[in-house]
Amino acid sequence: MNNNVKKSLISFTAAAAMAVTGLGLSNASSAKAATTVQNAPSVVRTKNNSALFSTPSSDSKISNRILGSNTSWRVAKAVVDDNGTTWYLVGNNEWLSGADVTTASQATTEAAATTTATTQSTAANVISTAKKYLGTPYVWGGKTPSGFDCSGFTSYVYNQATGKNIGSYTVAQESAGTQEAVSQASAGDLLFWGGKGSSYHVAIYLGNNQYIAAPQPGESVKISSISSYFMPSFAVKVL
């Protein structure tokens, strides 16, 4: 056998061996396949101007394709790569990184968190406004800082802190929000004494079993603790 034939056989054998062992494959081809996400969201929304990728890999960016900020895209498939990054197939072999989008569930969670933070901030404002009037004398029918009755006090505080008109007497204020048990009350909620439709006293709950109110003739706006001797009948969540 001549040398040229020997060299050809050696080259062919080496190539065959590399194909069998996988040594001839590129790193991308030999990488572990991405895991398909079950129950993937049907739609994602871009957080900002977002790059597209030809495969679920940060090494495959499509340079001439960008999706606009805050746009929604239907998802055909979702996978997770070896680094734990989620990728969404939104076009013909066009993928979006999970870091660049929000899903419907994420958007709902973020909105709920924002709402909670806003409510807490408003409640804190209601309470801080109410405390400004500690010591203000009780005046029957009073609705200003020169003198308050119970419903005049709560009405004035809510209007100053939130701009909301909750009504000027207790029965009207019962309908200013959603009724709840006293045990479920949160800071900033209203507490009522008496049956619904015939309540005779109202206060603002401060949390930690305390409330602030204009109590009765001869007294001034003060903070008191809920007790079995003078237990509120129900609460109303206004915020």
Protein Blocks (a to p, Z undefined) as FASTA:
>chain_A
ZZklmmmmmmmmmmmmmmmnopmpcfklmpccddddehiafbdcdfbdcdddfbdcfklc
cfkbccdehiacddfbdcddfkopacddfbehiacdfklpccfklmmmmmmmmmmmmmmm
mmmmmmmmmmmmgoiacdehiabfkbccfklmmmmmmmmmnopaebjbfklmmmmmccdd
fklpcehiacdedjehiacbdcddebjhiacddfbghiacddddddfklccfbdcdfZZ
